[in-house]
Amino acid sequence: MPDPKFATLAVHAGQEPDPLTGAVNVPVYLSSTFELTGIGTDKGWDYSRAGNPTRDRVELALTKLEGGYSGHAFASGMAAIYALVATLHAGDHVLCSHNVYGGTARLFNLIVRHYGIEIQYVDMSNLDALAAAIRPNTKLVHVETPTNPLMVLTDIAAVCEIAHARGVEVSVDNTFMSPVLQSPIALGSDIVMHSTTKFLNGHSDGLGGVLVGTTPEHKERFWLVQKAAGGIMSPFEAFLVLRGIRTLPLRMKQHEENGRAVAEFLSTQPKIKRLSYPGLKSHPQYELACRQQRGFGSMLSFDLGKREAAGRFLAAIKVFLNAESLGGVESLASHSATTTHASLSDAEREAIGITEGLVRLSVGIEDKDDLIADLEQALAAV
Ligand SMILES: Cc1ncc(COP(=O)(O)O)c(C=O)c1O
């Protein structure tokens, strides 16, 4: 048998029938504790903060899909990002993409900095700036690509080459692409992170996050954070992600088709400015997107000029919902300045290009003609 391909792994990796009953779905093991077989011996689990059979399966599935060594599931994407830096020490230095998801910046600026860990934001599309920013105490380069919401790409392989030459690890937030469209580990990254809340779960009914590492040291480190700090994914959330993963390749196909169609439609609309979608030839990093991704996804953003115009658009949409988050089957539109990036100051938002007229779309899997008709009537109301 040849090695299984992605869609086969998505259905089966970590989701083998239950050895006890033959159930074809992974059971939800709602047990905080497990009977021991003796003093210091057990059947593989002792307490669910350290390990749970349902969580183990989703960790295994994501390890296989990302091509890593071990997976570690957390209560949310933010808990996973926190785990990335939880074992750093005062005096350590972290480099981070300069227009990351606002929640990542909030965690780094308002919490992690207080521990004496230095966080520096760099424009990762400028490789010279990255190389110049690495210091002897730099422990991690954290990349989000494409960025939320401006869809700026980072060349993962190039960043890894620069960081590795200086002995620094690279982590990549792969939330926007999912393992279907981008494989950071194959491009050289040491750690991959996801908010499973998004495409992996895919149905907007649970929160979660995951880190996939590539070495036994990562396994030790991230497991220690799970066990010691306790921000772990619950068995039921793990079940929801396992269920979501099984249809991920199919869903991503439709997200991609709809995302492209919506972007092409918007590119013809005179009221739309600064349309950012890496699948359009007008995107300044279209070539990089073609090289590093296996598609362009369904996330995009555009500027309507003024906050009032964005407000009128969001009030007029009918199929799209005015809501935060992304990656679910339903199409969402959101005002980045007051939602995902509300924790930044006006000056910080302005510096990275998140204007008052900016709207982000997460294009779902509905019929694309309905989506375009909805956007057309909402733009008429702007
Ligand atoms: C790119 C990215 N990373 C991380 C997160 C945080 O994930 P969660 O909301 O599951 O904590 C988000 C949430 O929107 C995100 O968009």
Ligand as a Chemical Component Dictionary entry (heavy atoms), coordinates in Angstrom:
data_LIG
# 
_chem_comp.id                   LIG 
_chem_comp.type                 NON-POLYMER 
_chem_comp.pdbx_formal_charge   0 
_chem_comp.three_letter_code    LIG 
# 
loop_
_chem_comp_atom.comp_id 
_chem_comp_atom.atom_id 
_chem_comp_atom.alt_atom_id 
_chem_comp_atom.type_symbol 
_chem_comp_atom.charge 
_chem_comp_atom.model_Cartn_x 
_chem_comp_atom.model_Cartn_y 
_chem_comp_atom.model_Cartn_z 
_chem_comp_atom.pdbx_ordinal 
LIG C1 C1 C 0 -4.891  33.642 13.282 1  
LIG C2 C2 C 0 -5.475  33.402 14.649 2  
LIG N1 N1 N 0 -4.700  32.847 15.596 3  
LIG C3 C3 C 0 -5.178  32.605 16.836 4  
LIG C4 C4 C 0 -6.470  32.925 17.179 5  
LIG C5 C5 C 0 -6.966  32.660 18.583 6  
LIG O1 O1 O 0 -7.782  31.533 18.617 7  
LIG P1 P1 P 0 -8.948  31.302 19.683 8  
LIG O2 O2 O 0 -10.026 32.314 19.415 9  
LIG O3 O3 O 0 -9.356  29.887 19.454 10 
LIG O4 O4 O 0 -8.363  31.491 21.044 11 
LIG C6 C6 C 0 -7.322  33.493 16.229 12 
LIG C7 C7 C 0 -8.700  33.864 16.569 13 
LIG O5 O5 O 0 -9.389  34.536 15.832 14 
LIG C8 C8 C 0 -6.796  33.745 14.923 15 
LIG O6 O6 O 0 -7.548  34.302 13.962 16 
# 
loop_
_chem_comp_bond.comp_id 
_chem_comp_bond.atom_id_1 
_chem_comp_bond.atom_id_2 
_chem_comp_bond.value_order 
_chem_comp_bond.pdbx_ordinal 
LIG C1 C2 SING 1  
LIG C2 N1 SING 2  
LIG C2 C8 DOUB 3  
LIG N1 C3 DOUB 4  
LIG C3 C4 SING 5  
LIG C4 C5 SING 6  
LIG C4 C6 DOUB 7  
LIG C5 O1 SING 8  
LIG O1 P1 SING 9  
LIG P1 O2 DOUB 10 
LIG P1 O3 SING 11 
LIG P1 O4 SING 12 
LIG C6 C7 SING 13 
LIG C6 C8 SING 14 
LIG C7 O5 DOUB 15 
LIG C8 O6 SING 16 
# 
